[in-house]
């Protein structure tokens, strides 16, 4: 797991969660047929939106940390 996490730059906990989700829901993929594809597209869109939000928050945190340096002394 640690090699996969390092190779794909994700936390090992995420790989464990993904594995658990696959093992619990793999049969449902074959039962639902085309519905799984639509769900995957929605998931990809959600991930893109969340990555964009993370980027916005990172920029805001960086800005605030630079502006607060004179007051916190770091």
C-alpha positions in Angstrom: 0.0 0.0 0.0 2.8 2.4 0.8 4.4 1.9 -2.6 1.1 2.7 -4.3 0.5 5.7 -2.1 4.0 7.0 -2.9 3.6 6.3 -6.7 0.3 8.1 -6.9 1.0 10.8 -4.3 -2.0 9.9 -2.1 -2.3 9.0 1.6 -2.3 5.2 2.3 -5.6 5.7 4.1 -7.2 6.7 0.9 -6.1 3.5 -0.8 -7.6 1.5 2.0 -10.9 3.4 1.7 -11.0 2.9 -2.1 -10.2 -0.8 -1.7 -13.0 -1.2 0.9 -15.5 0.7 -1.4 -14.6 -1.5 -4.3 -15.0 -4.7 -2.3 -18.3 -3.6 -0.9 -19.8 -2.3 -4.1 -18.2 -4.2 -7.0 -21.2 -6.5 -7.5 -23.4 -3.4 -7.8 -21.4 -2.1 -10.8 -22.4 -5.2 -12.9 -26.0 -5.1 -11.7 -26.7 -1.5 -12.6 -25.0 -1.5 -16.0 -25.1 1.9 -17.6 -26.0 3.7 -14.4 -22.4 3.1 -13.0 -21.0 5.2 -15.9 -23.2 8.1 -15.1 -22.2 7.9 -11.4 -18.5 7.9 -12.4 -19.0 11.0 -14.5 -20.7 12.8 -11.6 -17.9 11.6 -9.3 -15.3 13.0 -11.7 -17.1 16.4 -11.8 -17.4 16.5 -8.1 -13.6 15.7 -7.7 -12.8 18.5 -10.1 -15.0 21.0 -8.2 -13.4 19.9 -4.9 -9.9 20.2 -6.3 -10.8 23.8 -7.4 -12.1 24.6 -4.0 -8.9 23.2 -2.3 -6.9 25.4 -4.6 -8.9 28.5 -3.6 -8.6 27.7 0.0 -4.8 27.1 -0.3 -4.4 30.5 -2.0 -6.5 32.2 0.8 -4.5 30.5 3.5 -1.2 31.6 1.9 -2.5 35.1 1.6 -3.7 35.3 5.2 -0.5 33.7 6.6 1.6 36.4 4.8 -0.6 39.2 6.0 -0.6 37.9 9.6 3.2 37.5 9.9 3.7 41.0 11.4 1.2 40.3 14.2 2.2 36.7 15.1 5.9 37.2 14.7 6.6 34.1 12.5 
